[in-house]
């Protein structure tokens, strides 16, 4: 199968390319490298079943023959979409439209990688796919939250009105190797701080919760969502329902890295999400999927990867 992965040089996208190639597919990774890096896919270049196209999905797309499109193109970290809010909005609107047009023209399967940010600061816990969310449309996260909400709306419209074989996944907090330490996410922040013996920076009281999914588990869920029977038109949460506070995560990171770092509290960030935990009953029912990698194991694998790259990075002192 000819597979297109917009966002294929990103953290999750590069792991998805690895998995697709292992299954025998021919993969084209398309990325404008706004937040993705060539280093994430350097090990794939030179393969006859893989190619990389540096392009922006907001622009007219290159000529490609596709049977399936995994739309992972978008800045996804607070640092990424905070630096590039307009690009984030355009990628999720115009870019999504272009990919849906391509899927319709070539009768290709389509998967939109959406986000748990759809739910905003949720008033329902855990969050099922039927929950509509509690989102500020003009707040500091709006470029990402509302961009993804539009992407979901246009995807579902193409499914219903244009007979595109599409589905939507909502990704909850994911971590693992290739999760860059300077992208603002809490796991690489804590791990890079711990490995260097620096204080672990906790925003607010640290009692806010998250649920962390290792990237290999997520990729298996993405593949099943695309290729399993009866997923057309479905919206499916993918994440790990094991909920921990940020303070608990900090203590676990200290254990994994062996750090003697203090935990330093700093003022909370605007519109910090209080609780986040996916209801993955639907993924279990439709995909026979649930995460397998425990948090401590996943953190250890991520820390091992970070040890290999931290000497070459320039982070805040």
PLY file of the C-alpha trace (Angstrom):
ply
format ascii 1.0
element vertex 317
property float x
property float y
property float z
element edge 316
property int vertex1
property int vertex2
end_header
0.00 0.00 0.00
1.20 3.54 -0.78
0.97 5.55 2.43
1.36 9.30 2.92
2.31 10.60 6.38
2.06 14.40 6.59
4.03 15.29 9.71
6.21 12.24 9.13
9.38 13.92 10.42
7.76 14.71 13.76
7.90 12.81 17.04
4.89 10.53 16.56
4.96 10.67 12.76
8.48 9.27 12.52
7.58 6.32 14.75
4.50 5.72 12.60
6.70 5.66 9.47
8.89 3.00 11.14
5.86 0.85 11.92
4.33 1.19 8.45
7.59 0.19 6.77
7.88 -2.82 9.10
4.44 -3.90 7.84
5.63 -3.77 4.23
4.02 -0.51 3.09
5.65 2.09 0.83
5.83 5.32 2.81
6.11 8.97 1.82
6.77 11.31 4.73
5.79 14.90 4.01
6.87 17.64 6.40
7.71 21.35 6.28
10.14 20.86 9.20
8.56 23.70 11.18
8.67 21.51 14.30
9.76 18.16 12.83
13.42 17.30 12.15
15.31 15.34 9.50
17.15 13.58 12.34
13.93 11.75 13.25
13.88 9.99 9.88
17.59 9.96 9.01
17.74 6.21 9.61
15.08 5.68 6.89
16.57 7.76 4.10
18.12 5.68 1.36
15.51 2.94 1.62
13.73 2.18 -1.63
10.36 1.93 0.13
10.65 5.32 1.82
10.91 8.89 0.58
10.81 12.28 2.24
9.22 15.38 0.70
9.84 18.74 2.33
6.58 20.55 1.67
3.79 22.43 3.43
0.28 20.99 3.19
-1.11 24.54 3.17
0.39 24.87 -0.34
-0.70 22.80 -3.36
0.40 19.23 -2.67
3.10 17.40 -4.63
1.95 14.69 -7.03
1.70 11.52 -4.97
-0.12 8.24 -5.43
-1.76 7.23 -2.17
-3.94 4.48 -0.75
-3.92 5.82 2.82
-3.22 9.21 4.45
-2.26 9.57 8.12
-2.67 13.31 8.82
-0.27 14.09 11.66
0.81 17.48 10.31
0.56 20.19 12.96
2.63 21.73 15.69
1.46 19.86 18.79
3.50 21.09 21.76
2.89 24.33 23.67
6.26 25.64 22.52
5.54 24.67 18.91
2.10 26.17 18.47
2.99 29.05 20.78
5.76 30.09 18.36
3.68 29.38 15.24
0.00 30.10 15.96
-0.99 31.23 12.46
0.80 28.33 10.81
-0.94 25.96 13.24
-4.35 27.36 12.34
-3.66 27.19 8.60
-2.26 23.65 8.76
-5.37 22.39 10.52
-7.77 24.27 8.23
-6.46 24.75 4.69
-3.95 21.91 5.04
-6.60 19.47 6.21
-8.84 20.52 3.31
-6.09 19.81 0.79
-5.45 16.34 2.23
-9.17 15.54 2.24
-9.40 16.60 -1.40
-6.52 14.23 -2.15
-8.20 11.39 -0.26
-11.44 11.98 -2.17
-9.70 12.15 -5.56
-7.71 8.96 -5.03
-10.31 7.12 -2.92
-7.72 6.76 -0.17
-8.35 5.94 3.46
-7.91 8.98 5.69
-7.05 9.36 9.38
-7.01 12.67 11.21
-4.80 12.82 14.28
-6.72 15.15 16.58
-6.08 15.81 20.25
-7.39 15.62 23.79
-7.19 19.43 23.73
-10.57 19.15 21.98
-12.00 18.66 25.48
-10.36 21.80 26.89
-10.49 21.99 30.69
-13.01 19.16 31.00
-16.08 19.20 33.20
-16.54 15.45 32.60
-14.00 12.92 33.89
-12.70 10.75 32.35
-13.35 12.15 28.90
-15.43 10.01 26.50
-15.71 10.75 22.79
-19.29 11.93 23.33
-18.16 14.86 25.51
-18.25 18.18 23.62
-15.60 19.92 25.69
-15.01 23.14 27.62
-12.76 25.24 25.38
-11.91 28.94 25.31
-12.02 29.87 21.60
-9.90 33.01 22.09
-7.50 31.85 24.82
-3.75 31.11 24.74
-4.33 27.56 23.43
-6.98 28.55 20.88
-4.80 28.29 17.77
-4.32 24.59 18.49
-7.62 23.73 20.17
-9.82 25.49 17.62
-7.60 24.45 14.72
-8.14 20.82 15.65
-11.86 21.35 16.25
-12.16 22.76 12.73
-10.10 19.87 11.34
-12.50 17.42 12.98
-15.52 19.26 11.59
-14.28 19.35 8.00
-13.11 15.73 8.19
-16.52 14.56 9.37
-18.20 16.66 6.65
-16.08 14.99 3.96
-16.94 11.59 5.42
-20.67 12.31 5.42
-21.01 14.41 2.23
-18.12 13.29 0.02
-17.96 9.60 1.00
-14.34 9.82 2.11
-13.28 6.73 4.07
-12.12 8.69 7.11
-11.82 8.43 10.87
-10.63 10.68 13.71
-8.40 9.81 16.65
-7.93 12.02 19.70
-4.42 11.66 21.08
-3.83 12.11 24.81
-0.41 12.92 26.32
2.22 10.81 24.57
5.96 10.53 25.23
8.98 8.52 24.17
12.24 8.71 22.19
12.37 11.61 19.68
10.20 13.73 21.98
12.51 16.75 21.86
13.57 18.03 25.30
12.91 21.68 24.46
9.33 21.36 23.17
7.63 22.34 26.43
6.05 19.00 27.30
6.35 17.86 30.88
7.98 14.43 30.36
11.00 15.62 28.32
11.24 18.70 30.56
11.45 16.60 33.72
13.73 13.96 32.25
16.23 16.45 30.83
16.23 18.40 34.10
16.67 15.23 36.15
19.46 13.86 33.96
21.35 17.10 34.46
20.69 17.25 38.20
18.66 20.42 37.90
15.45 21.22 39.78
12.29 19.74 38.32
10.02 22.66 37.48
6.40 22.17 38.50
3.83 24.75 37.44
1.31 25.62 40.16
0.62 23.16 42.97
1.45 20.07 40.89
-1.87 18.42 41.68
-3.10 18.69 38.10
-3.28 15.25 36.49
-2.27 13.77 33.17
-2.32 10.29 31.62
0.84 9.36 29.74
0.95 6.92 26.80
4.22 5.52 25.45
4.68 6.20 21.75
4.84 2.55 20.65
1.45 1.89 22.24
-0.02 4.94 20.54
1.31 3.92 17.13
-0.34 0.52 17.43
-3.62 2.25 18.22
-3.23 4.54 15.20
-2.61 1.59 12.87
-5.63 -0.28 14.18
-7.82 2.79 13.87
-6.89 3.12 10.20
-7.02 -0.51 9.15
-9.54 -2.19 11.45
-12.97 -2.93 10.03
-15.87 -0.60 10.80
-13.92 2.51 11.81
-15.18 4.76 9.01
-16.78 7.84 10.53
-15.66 6.99 14.06
-14.01 9.27 16.63
-11.71 7.31 18.94
-9.71 8.32 22.02
-6.16 6.93 22.16
-4.21 7.30 25.38
-3.26 5.64 28.63
-5.94 5.90 31.34
-3.39 5.55 34.18
-3.81 9.00 35.75
-1.02 10.60 37.80
-0.46 14.02 39.29
2.43 16.11 38.03
4.06 15.77 41.46
3.81 11.97 41.21
5.37 12.14 37.75
8.23 14.24 39.13
8.95 11.68 41.85
8.90 8.84 39.30
11.32 10.74 37.05
13.67 11.18 40.01
13.60 7.41 40.59
14.20 6.59 36.92
17.08 9.07 36.47
18.59 8.64 39.93
18.48 12.41 40.32
18.70 14.18 43.64
16.91 17.15 42.08
14.61 19.26 44.18
11.08 19.88 42.97
10.70 23.60 42.40
7.23 25.09 42.15
6.74 28.09 39.89
3.57 30.10 39.13
0.92 28.23 37.19
0.39 28.86 33.49
-2.74 30.51 32.05
-5.67 28.11 31.61
-3.77 25.11 32.97
-5.86 21.95 32.52
-6.84 20.55 35.94
-7.48 16.88 35.02
-7.04 14.79 31.94
-7.76 11.09 31.52
-9.11 9.29 28.46
-12.05 6.95 28.43
-10.70 4.29 26.07
-13.62 1.86 26.22
-14.42 2.57 22.57
-10.84 1.83 21.47
-11.02 -1.44 23.36
-14.31 -2.37 21.76
-13.56 -1.33 18.15
-9.80 -1.89 17.99
-9.12 -4.48 20.70
-6.49 -2.01 21.90
-5.12 -0.88 25.21
-1.69 0.43 26.26
0.92 -2.09 27.36
4.00 -0.11 28.48
4.06 0.92 32.18
5.06 4.51 32.92
8.33 3.65 34.67
9.46 1.44 31.76
8.58 4.06 29.18
10.34 6.78 31.12
13.47 4.63 31.38
13.50 4.10 27.58
12.98 7.79 26.97
15.72 8.72 29.43
18.13 6.36 27.69
17.46 8.12 24.38
17.86 11.55 25.95
21.23 10.58 27.43
22.47 10.13 23.87
21.40 13.54 22.62
21.55 15.96 25.55
25.27 16.74 25.17
24.57 18.10 21.68
21.68 20.37 22.73
21.71 23.91 23.97
19.11 24.18 26.70
18.49 26.83 29.30
21.26 26.81 31.91
0 1
1 2
2 3
3 4
4 5
5 6
6 7
7 8
8 9
9 10
10 11
11 12
12 13
13 14
14 15
15 16
16 17
17 18
18 19
19 20
20 21
21 22
22 23
23 24
24 25
25 26
26 27
27 28
28 29
29 30
30 31
31 32
32 33
33 34
34 35
35 36
36 37
37 38
38 39
39 40
40 41
41 42
42 43
43 44
44 45
45 46
46 47
47 48
48 49
49 50
50 51
51 52
52 53
53 54
54 55
55 56
56 57
57 58
58 59
59 60
60 61
61 62
62 63
63 64
64 65
65 66
66 67
67 68
68 69
69 70
70 71
71 72
72 73
73 74
74 75
75 76
76 77
77 78
78 79
79 80
80 81
81 82
82 83
83 84
84 85
85 86
86 87
87 88
88 89
89 90
90 91
91 92
92 93
93 94
94 95
95 96
96 97
97 98
98 99
99 100
100 101
101 102
102 103
103 104
104 105
105 106
106 107
107 108
108 109
109 110
110 111
111 112
112 113
113 114
114 115
115 116
116 117
117 118
118 119
119 120
120 121
121 122
122 123
123 124
124 125
125 126
126 127
127 128
128 129
129 130
130 131
131 132
132 133
133 134
134 135
135 136
136 137
137 138
138 139
139 140
140 141
141 142
142 143
143 144
144 145
145 146
146 147
147 148
148 149
149 150
150 151
151 152
152 153
153 154
154 155
155 156
156 157
157 158
158 159
159 160
160 161
161 162
162 163
163 164
164 165
165 166
166 167
167 168
168 169
169 170
170 171
171 172
172 173
173 174
174 175
175 176
176 177
177 178
178 179
179 180
180 181
181 182
182 183
183 184
184 185
185 186
186 187
187 188
188 189
189 190
190 191
191 192
192 193
193 194
194 195
195 196
196 197
197 198
198 199
199 200
200 201
201 202
202 203
203 204
204 205
205 206
206 207
207 208
208 209
209 210
210 211
211 212
212 213
213 214
214 215
215 216
216 217
217 218
218 219
219 220
220 221
221 222
222 223
223 224
224 225
225 226
226 227
227 228
228 229
229 230
230 231
231 232
232 233
233 234
234 235
235 236
236 237
237 238
238 239
239 240
240 241
241 242
242 243
243 244
244 245
245 246
246 247
247 248
248 249
249 250
250 251
251 252
252 253
253 254
254 255
255 256
256 257
257 258
258 259
259 260
260 261
261 262
262 263
263 264
264 265
265 266
266 267
267 268
268 269
269 270
270 271
271 272
272 273
273 274
274 275
275 276
276 277
277 278
278 279
279 280
280 281
281 282
282 283
283 284
284 285
285 286
286 287
287 288
288 289
289 290
290 291
291 292
292 293
293 294
294 295
295 296
296 297
297 298
298 299
299 300
300 301
301 302
302 303
303 304
304 305
305 306
306 307
307 308
308 309
309 310
310 311
311 312
312 313
313 314
314 315
315 316
